[in-house]
Amino acid sequence: RIDGGGTTVVADGFNALSGFAWDAVNDRLLVTDNADEAPGSETGDTLYGIAAPHGGFATPLRAADIALLPAGSIPGISDIVLDPSDPTGNRVFVTDASEGFPPAGRVLAIDIAAASLSVVQSGLGYAAGLAASADALFFGDVSGFTFQGSVSSVALPGATGAPVSIVGGLGGQYDLELEASGMLLATAYGDLLRIDPATGATTTVASGFGFATGLFEDGGTIWVLDGGYPGAAKVFRLDALPVPE
C-alpha cells in the first residue's frame, strides 16, 4: 500500500500477482496470483482476500493464510472484477489465461461464500482483462497463435450467453477498466487505449510503455503500471486535461 505515510507491505509470500479488486461491502482487497508452479512456492493459482487493507500491518499477512480457494484451483488466473448484480460482494468473475499451449482460456464465476466456481465462457486464448457495467461483462483475450488482442462483451446477469466481439487486432491485451462515461480503457502492450463498447472505435490515450499491465481510473485520473520491459517497473499517473471553453 502506497499512501501519504509511505509504503506498507500488506501481504507477502505471493509468486506472480495478476489482478486486484476492491470489495467495499466486505472491506477487503481481492487478489489473484497465477504461479503456484514456481519453484519453492507456498501457494498460488488461486484467489486471496485481504481484510481491512487500509489498517495497520506491523507484520505482513502471509499469502498461504488468506487464500479463499485451494492453491492450484485456477491454473492461469489473471484478472478479477466483482459481479455488479451481487450486492453481497461474494460473487466475482476471473479470467483463467491457461497454462498450456495451445491455450484454453476461460472466464469463471466464483462464489466466495460457497468456495465454488463455474465456467461462464470458454474457448478463449490467453484470457486477460475484465470490467463490468450493470448489464455487461467485458473481457479481453490474446490469441495463442497471432498474439493479437481483442475485447468482447457478454450480457449480465450470469455472463453465460453468447459473447459479442467489440474490437480485435489489438497489439495485445492485459487489463480493462470502465470509465464513468461508459468508455473502456485497455492496456495493450505498449499502449493505453480508449474503446467505445458500442462501436469498437479505438483511440490511443498514451503510448511508449515497455509493457503496460495494470490499470485504474478514478475521477478522470488514470494510473498505469508499466511492467518494466525493458528496464524497471514504474507506475504512471495521467491527469485529466481541462475541457477547452
ABEGO torsion letter per residue (X at the ends): XBBAAEBBBABBGBABBABBBBBAAAGBBBBBBABAABBGBABEGBBBBBBGAABBBABBBBAAAABABBBGABAABBBBBBBAABAAGABBBBBBAEABOBBBBBBBBBBAAAGBBBBABBGBBBBBBBBBBAABBBBBBBBAAAGBBBBBBBBOBGGABBBBBABBGBAEBABBBBBAAGBBBBBBEABBBBBBAAAGBBBBABBGBABBBBBBBBGGBBBBBBAGOBEBBBBBBBBBBBBBX
